[in-house]
C-alpha cells in the first residue's frame, strides 16, 4: 500500500489520493483519530479515510517546479536564486 507513516498525517498536511488524484484534487488533513483521517479535498469536499486502505501521497504545495522556469522565456537577467 503506502509508505506513509500515519503519524505524518497531521492537520494541515497536504495530500492526494493516488488513485483519484485528478478527480478529487489536493486535500488538506483536518483531523487524524484512530486510523481515521478526515481530509478536505478541493473537488469533492470532506472525506473520512482509513490510510491503511487508501493510498495517500503527501505533497509539498510550497515546492517550485524548476523545470517550468527553465523552459520559460525568462529574461537573461533573471536569477533562480
N, C-alpha and C positions, 0 to 999 in steps of 0.2 A: 504494500500500500504506500504509505508516505513516510519519509524520514523526519517529519516534523515532530518534535517533542511537544506534547500537549501543553506543557508549561510555557512554551514560546507563544502560545495564542492568547496573549493578554489583551485587555481592552485597549483599543487604539491601533492595534496591528492591522495592516492591510493584507488581504489575501485574495486568491482567486480559487474557484472550484475548477480543478484541472479539466474535468470532463464537460463542464458547462461554462467555460470562461467567456466565450463570445455571447452566449445567451444571458448570463447573469451579470457579467461585468465585474468590476472591482468591488470588494466588500471590506467593511471595517468591523473588526471584532467589537461587540458591545459587552458581552459577558462570557465567562468560562466557568461553569459549575458542574462538577461530577461528570466529566466527559461529554457535556452538552455545551456546545459553543453557539451563542447567538450572534449572528453576523448580519449586518445591514448591507445588502448588495444594491448597487446603483440602478439595476434594471428590474429587479424582482422584489425589492424590499427585504424585510427581515426573514431570516431562515434560521431554524434551530438544527444544528448538525452534530452528528457524532463523528469526530475526526478519525475514529478507527474504521469507519465505514465509507467515508467520503474523502477523497484525496484533495487536500488543500495545499496551495503553494503560497508561502509568504513572499510578498513583493515589497520593493522599496520604491515608493512613489516619488522620492526625492532624487533618485538616481538620474543621471543625464545620459542619454544615448549619444555618445560622441560621434558615432558613425553618421548621424544626421547632420552634425556640424561639419564634418569633414567633407561630406558630399554636397553641402550647400555652397552657394556662391557668396561667401562672406568676403568683405574687403580684406586685402592682404595685410592691412594694419591690425586686423582683429587678432587678439591673443587668446588662446584657450585658458590661460592662467591669469 
